[in-house]
Amino acid sequence: MMLPAALLLLGVLTAVAGPRLLARADWTDREPVVALWVWQCVVAAVLVCCALSMTFSAAAAWQAVGGHVFATAPGAVVEAYALGTAGPTAAATAVVLACGGLWSAAMLVREVLRARARRRARRAELVVRAPLLPGEEPGEDRLVVLEGDRPDAWWLPGTPPQLVVTTAALRRLKGRQLDAVLAHERGHARARHDWLLNCSGALAAGFPQVRVFAAFRDEMHRLVELAADDVASRRFGRLTTALALVELNEDRGVFGPCPTPQAQVRARVHRLLTPPDRLTAGRRLRLTAAASLVPVVPVLLAFMPGLRALG
């Protein structure tokens, strides 16, 4: 039975070719939302390949599993998959891939629990530093202002998400720059970027040697910021958003000669000040549709023997 091996090979090819093609593409910074979707489809295709390969390997290795997988399938379909010709590696492949799936789920649960713990700690700190005023309800979506010498603004995921800004940021930001910063953070909240970051971080932490997952995590951190920048710039202008970024990060050495962990802020400011031409609506639609088909390919490959038998 060659199908599990073919699915694994397809997953490896997708994991290798996908990031390389996206790295060479000249449109990802121009359309970060589309790029986010394409990256998710590439990673989903890799995971689907592994899941299908595990399923068919287990069905070939153990009759009980095969009976459940092909319980309602006609006899011709079962014969087309040639379950009885599986080699001795089928059981090992199924076990390894099942362990990988369980490990991925465990890493995701760990990442979510850690994020929740951090969120609870930060919300508890907010309650102490910025208690509710008389008449305020705990569930209100309010803007929290904290005393601080460092200009900063961030959002806390949750229900509802909370926007936090320091007094130094209020003093530093001028005109509609504060509105642009708040629009940026609300863009994160509306798009639920925290889930993208949690999932990509879990995969990268669980499989540090798999380059596609590390690239997925790094690109998610970069692209969600570009997408939120676009949300703010559409409402308040690119110049205002760029100046707000400069004001918030000027004291952190971002724009100096030495690289810093926030070095991408400089690239974000440059992107806002020299906006590239957006793709046409037709090309965005074609890219989105093409990316949506990537996870479908392994499914079609898995069903091909059965479809041929029925045909």
C-alpha positions as a Python dict, from the first residue, in 0.01 Angstrom:
ca = {
    (1, 'M'): (0, 0, 0),
    (2, 'M'): (179, 310, -129),
    (3, 'L'): (-80, 570, -33),
    (4, 'P'): (57, 655, 317),
    (5, 'A'): (405, 699, 172),
    (6, 'A'): (270, 918, -109),
    (7, 'L'): (84, 1135, 143),
    (8, 'L'): (396, 1173, 357),
    (9, 'L'): (600, 1265, 51),
    (10, 'L'): (340, 1524, -46),
    (11, 'G'): (353, 1668, 306),
    (12, 'V'): (733, 1695, 293),
    (13, 'L'): (723, 1862, -48),
    (14, 'T'): (463, 2110, 76),
    (15, 'A'): (666, 2184, 390),
    (16, 'V'): (978, 2249, 183),
    (17, 'A'): (835, 2426, -121),
    (18, 'G'): (567, 2635, 52),
    (19, 'P'): (795, 2858, 264),
    (20, 'R'): (1042, 2898, -20),
    (21, 'L'): (777, 3011, -265),
    (22, 'L'): (632, 3253, -10),
    (23, 'A'): (978, 3391, 70),
    (24, 'R'): (1032, 3469, -299),
    (25, 'A'): (686, 3622, -347),
    (26, 'D'): (683, 4000, -386),
    (27, 'W'): (326, 4050, -268),
    (28, 'T'): (325, 3925, 93),
    (29, 'D'): (408, 4266, 243),
    (30, 'R'): (157, 4430, 11),
    (31, 'E'): (-125, 4195, 113),
    (32, 'P'): (-53, 4068, 467),
    (33, 'V'): (-408, 3936, 518),
    (34, 'V'): (-383, 3719, 206),
    (35, 'A'): (-35, 3608, 312),
    (36, 'L'): (-170, 3506, 653),
    (37, 'W'): (-432, 3291, 482),
    (38, 'V'): (-180, 3131, 245),
    (39, 'W'): (53, 3042, 532),
    (40, 'Q'): (-235, 2883, 724),
    (41, 'C'): (-332, 2678, 419),
    (42, 'V'): (26, 2554, 368),
    (43, 'V'): (60, 2442, 729),
    (44, 'A'): (-290, 2291, 723),
    (45, 'A'): (-194, 2090, 414),
    (46, 'V'): (113, 1951, 592),
    (47, 'L'): (-97, 1851, 894),
    (48, 'V'): (-367, 1697, 673),
    (49, 'C'): (-106, 1489, 490),
    (50, 'C'): (24, 1355, 821),
    (51, 'A'): (-325, 1285, 956),
    (52, 'L'): (-435, 1096, 642),
    (53, 'S'): (-111, 900, 625),
    (54, 'M'): (-158, 798, 988),
    (55, 'T'): (-518, 692, 924),
    (56, 'F'): (-440, 473, 624),
    (57, 'S'): (-129, 325, 789),
    (58, 'A'): (-333, 231, 1094),
    (59, 'A'): (-610, 87, 875),
    (60, 'A'): (-355, -128, 693),
    (61, 'A'): (-173, -239, 1010),
    (62, 'W'): (-474, -329, 1225),
    (63, 'Q'): (-790, -490, 1093),
    (64, 'A'): (-1003, -336, 1368),
    (65, 'V'): (-905, 15, 1259),
    (66, 'G'): (-954, -69, 892),
    (67, 'G'): (-1299, -204, 969),
    (68, 'H'): (-1402, 125, 1123),
    (69, 'V'): (-1242, 341, 851),
    (70, 'F'): (-1403, 143, 566),
    (71, 'A'): (-1716, 35, 755),
    (72, 'T'): (-1961, 174, 497),
    (73, 'A'): (-1739, 142, 189),
    (74, 'P'): (-1827, -104, -90),
    (75, 'G'): (-1605, -407, -133),
    (76, 'A'): (-1453, -270, -455),
    (77, 'V'): (-1334, 38, -271),
    (78, 'V'): (-1174, -167, 7),
    (79, 'E'): (-996, -381, -252),
    (80, 'A'): (-872, -68, -432),
    (81, 'Y'): (-680, 41, -124),
    (82, 'A'): (-507, -300, -100),
    (83, 'L'): (-490, -300, 277),
    (84, 'G'): (-354, -653, 287),
    (85, 'T'): (-38, -556, 99),
    (86, 'A'): (89, -322, 368),
    (87, 'G'): (447, -381, 478),
    (88, 'P'): (579, -413, 832),
    (89, 'T'): (640, -38, 853),
    (90, 'A'): (268, 50, 848),
    (91, 'A'): (221, 3, 1222),
    (92, 'A'): (538, 196, 1304),
    (93, 'T'): (436, 481, 1075),
    (94, 'A'): (91, 498, 1232),
    (95, 'V'): (231, 499, 1585),
    (96, 'V'): (492, 768, 1507),
    (97, 'L'): (238, 995, 1339),
    (98, 'A'): (-16, 938, 1617),
    (99, 'C'): (246, 1036, 1875),
    (100, 'G'): (322, 1346, 1668),
    (101, 'G'): (-45, 1437, 1664),
    (102, 'L'): (-80, 1391, 2038),
    (103, 'W'): (235, 1592, 2097),
    (104, 'S'): (100, 1874, 1878),
    (105, 'A'): (-226, 1877, 2075),
    (106, 'A'): (-33, 1881, 2402),
    (107, 'M'): (183, 2171, 2284),
    (108, 'L'): (-126, 2367, 2179),
    (109, 'V'): (-294, 2308, 2514),
    (110, 'R'): (25, 2414, 2692),
    (111, 'E'): (52, 2729, 2482),
    (112, 'V'): (-313, 2821, 2545),
    (113, 'L'): (-281, 2758, 2919),
    (114, 'R'): (35, 2969, 2936),
    (115, 'A'): (-132, 3251, 2743),
    (116, 'R'): (-431, 3239, 2977),
    (117, 'A'): (-206, 3244, 3282),
    (118, 'R'): (-20, 3547, 3147),
    (119, 'R'): (-350, 3716, 3065),
    (120, 'R'): (-490, 3652, 3415),
    (121, 'A'): (-173, 3789, 3575),
    (122, 'R'): (-179, 4103, 3362),
    (123, 'R'): (-552, 4157, 3423),
    (124, 'A'): (-496, 4114, 3797),
    (125, 'E'): (-219, 4373, 3777),
    (126, 'L'): (-454, 4607, 3592),
    (127, 'V'): (-718, 4569, 3864),
    (128, 'V'): (-460, 4679, 4121),
    (129, 'R'): (-309, 4962, 3916),
    (130, 'A'): (-633, 5082, 3754),
    (131, 'P'): (-933, 4982, 3969),
    (132, 'L'): (-1286, 5020, 3842),
    (133, 'L'): (-1443, 5358, 3898),
    (134, 'P'): (-1785, 5393, 4061),
    (135, 'G'): (-2051, 5294, 3809),
    (136, 'E'): (-1817, 5093, 3586),
    (137, 'E'): (-1901, 4732, 3510),
    (138, 'P'): (-1626, 4465, 3492),
    (139, 'G'): (-1735, 4355, 3143),
    (140, 'E'): (-1716, 4697, 2980),
    (141, 'D'): (-1473, 4744, 2691),
    (142, 'R'): (-1281, 5032, 2843),
    (143, 'L'): (-952, 5200, 2770),
    (144, 'V'): (-718, 5156, 3067),
    (145, 'V'): (-459, 5429, 3131),
    (146, 'L'): (-158, 5333, 3343),
    (147, 'E'): (107, 5554, 3495),
    (148, 'G'): (435, 5486, 3319),
    (149, 'D'): (751, 5661, 3205),
    (150, 'R'): (776, 5448, 2890),
    (151, 'P'): (539, 5516, 2599),
    (152, 'D'): (353, 5195, 2526),
    (153, 'A'): (15, 5059, 2423),
    (154, 'W'): (-110, 4703, 2402),
    (155, 'W'): (-423, 4490, 2408),
    (156, 'L'): (-518, 4202, 2634),
    (157, 'P'): (-717, 3921, 2470),
    (158, 'G'): (-1028, 3808, 2647),
    (159, 'T'): (-1398, 3883, 2670),
    (160, 'P'): (-1395, 4168, 2611),
    (161, 'P'): (-1041, 4251, 2499),
    (162, 'Q'): (-891, 4545, 2686),
    (163, 'L'): (-684, 4828, 2546),
    (164, 'V'): (-407, 4961, 2769),
    (165, 'V'): (-203, 5277, 2717),
    (166, 'T'): (54, 5444, 2940),
    (167, 'T'): (55, 5808, 3043),
    (168, 'A'): (390, 5853, 2869),
    (169, 'A'): (225, 5746, 2542),
    (170, 'L'): (-56, 5996, 2598),
    (171, 'R'): (201, 6272, 2644),
    (172, 'R'): (409, 6162, 2344),
    (173, 'L'): (139, 6094, 2084),
    (174, 'K'): (-1, 6401, 1912),
    (175, 'G'): (-321, 6467, 1721),
    (176, 'R'): (-472, 6151, 1578),
    (177, 'Q'): (-162, 5941, 1649),
    (178, 'L'): (-324, 5796, 1960),
    (179, 'D'): (-634, 5706, 1757),
    (180, 'A'): (-410, 5527, 1505),
    (181, 'V'): (-238, 5327, 1781),
    (182, 'L'): (-572, 5227, 1932),
    (183, 'A'): (-704, 5129, 1588),
    (184, 'H'): (-394, 4913, 1540),
    (185, 'E'): (-458, 4730, 1866),
    (186, 'R'): (-829, 4693, 1794),
    (187, 'G'): (-733, 4537, 1461),
    (188, 'H'): (-546, 4267, 1653),
    (189, 'A'): (-846, 4211, 1876),
    (190, 'R'): (-1105, 4187, 1597),
    (191, 'A'): (-896, 3946, 1390),
    (192, 'R'): (-817, 3728, 1696),
    (193, 'H'): (-449, 3732, 1612),
    (194, 'D'): (-378, 3577, 1952),
    (195, 'W'): (-506, 3241, 1826),
    (196, 'L'): (-276, 3253, 1524),
    (197, 'L'): (20, 3332, 1748),
    (198, 'N'): (-71, 3056, 1994),
    (199, 'C'): (-108, 2789, 1723),
    (200, 'S'): (210, 2886, 1541),
    (201, 'G'): (402, 2906, 1868),
    (202, 'A'): (278, 2562, 1975),
    (203, 'L'): (387, 2397, 1650),
    (204, 'A'): (728, 2568, 1655),
    (205, 'A'): (787, 2474, 2020),
    (206, 'G'): (672, 2116, 1972),
    (207, 'F'): (878, 2053, 1658),
    (208, 'P'): (1178, 2289, 1671),
    (209, 'Q'): (1360, 2095, 1398),
    (210, 'V'): (1077, 2136, 1144),
    (211, 'R'): (1161, 2454, 957),
    (212, 'V'): (815, 2515, 815),
    (213, 'F'): (671, 2553, 1167),
    (214, 'A'): (947, 2793, 1275),
    (215, 'A'): (894, 2999, 961),
    (216, 'F'): (518, 2989, 1022),
    (217, 'R'): (563, 3130, 1373),
    (218, 'D'): (801, 3405, 1261),
    (219, 'E'): (580, 3510, 970),
    (220, 'M'): (269, 3515, 1188),
    (221, 'H'): (437, 3759, 1428),
    (222, 'R'): (544, 3981, 1138),
    (223, 'L'): (230, 3966, 923),
    (224, 'V'): (-20, 4030, 1202),
    (225, 'E'): (161, 4357, 1274),
    (226, 'L'): (147, 4458, 907),
    (227, 'A'): (-221, 4371, 891),
    (228, 'A'): (-294, 4580, 1201),
    (229, 'D'): (-88, 4867, 1057),
    (230, 'D'): (-310, 4859, 749),
    (231, 'V'): (-623, 4872, 964),
    (232, 'A'): (-494, 5186, 1136),
    (233, 'S'): (-363, 5352, 818),
    (234, 'R'): (-692, 5305, 632),
    (235, 'R'): (-870, 5508, 901),
    (236, 'F'): (-611, 5763, 1003),
    (237, 'G'): (-357, 5772, 722),
    (238, 'R'): (-18, 5613, 667),
    (239, 'L'): (183, 5916, 779),
    (240, 'T'): (-6, 5943, 1109),
    (241, 'T'): (36, 5571, 1177),
    (242, 'A'): (408, 5582, 1090),
    (243, 'L'): (467, 5881, 1318),
    (244, 'A'): (283, 5704, 1599),
    (245, 'L'): (512, 5402, 1559),
    (246, 'V'): (816, 5628, 1569),
    (247, 'E'): (696, 5808, 1881),
    (248, 'L'): (628, 5481, 2065),
    (249, 'N'): (959, 5316, 1974),
    (250, 'E'): (1206, 5604, 1943),
    (251, 'D'): (1353, 5554, 2292),
    (252, 'R'): (1406, 5178, 2243),
    (253, 'G'): (1696, 5202, 2001),
    (254, 'V'): (1489, 5069, 1713),
    (255, 'F'): (1615, 5329, 1467),
    (256, 'G'): (1979, 5319, 1572),
    (257, 'P'): (2268, 5149, 1392),
    (258, 'C'): (2265, 4840, 1618),
    (259, 'P'): (1995, 4576, 1558),
    (260, 'T'): (1738, 4522, 1832),
    (261, 'P'): (1460, 4265, 1886),
    (262, 'Q'): (1214, 4530, 1755),
    (263, 'A'): (1411, 4586, 1434),
    (264, 'Q'): (1103, 4507, 1228),
    (265, 'V'): (950, 4835, 1348),
    (266, 'R'): (1188, 5020, 1116),
    (267, 'A'): (1067, 4810, 821),
    (268, 'R'): (706, 4876, 920),
    (269, 'V'): (763, 5251, 927),
    (270, 'H'): (937, 5239, 589),
    (271, 'R'): (646, 5037, 448),
    (272, 'L'): (395, 5294, 574),
    (273, 'L'): (590, 5588, 434),
    (274, 'T'): (652, 5424, 93),
    (275, 'P'): (333, 5225, 40),
    (276, 'P'): (357, 4958, -233),
    (277, 'D'): (76, 4921, -482),
    (278, 'R'): (-188, 4677, -367),
    (279, 'L'): (-281, 4377, -577),
    (280, 'T'): (-597, 4396, -780),
    (281, 'A'): (-911, 4246, -632),
    (282, 'G'): (-904, 3974, -896),
    (283, 'R'): (-551, 3866, -809),
    (284, 'R'): (-628, 3868, -437),
    (285, 'L'): (-927, 3645, -506),
    (286, 'R'): (-719, 3408, -721),
    (287, 'L'): (-447, 3381, -456),
    (288, 'T'): (-703, 3313, -185),
    (289, 'A'): (-877, 3049, -393),
    (290, 'A'): (-552, 2881, -494),
    (291, 'A'): (-434, 2869, -133),
    (292, 'S'): (-767, 2719, -26),
    (293, 'L'): (-708, 2431, -268),
    (294, 'V'): (-369, 2337, -117),
    (295, 'P'): (-518, 2142, 179),
    (296, 'V'): (-767, 1982, -59),
    (297, 'V'): (-493, 1816, -268),
    (298, 'P'): (-402, 1549, -6),
    (299, 'V'): (-772, 1477, 46),
    (300, 'L'): (-819, 1418, -327),
    (301, 'L'): (-509, 1198, -332),
    (302, 'A'): (-649, 995, -42),
    (303, 'F'): (-985, 943, -212),
    (304, 'M'): (-848, 875, -559),
    (305, 'P'): (-827, 493, -534),
    (306, 'G'): (-1184, 474, -406),
    (307, 'L'): (-1314, 712, -673),
    (308, 'R'): (-1143, 508, -942),
    (309, 'A'): (-1300, 189, -809),
    (310, 'L'): (-1645, 347, -807),
    (311, 'G'): (-1592, 488, -1155),
}
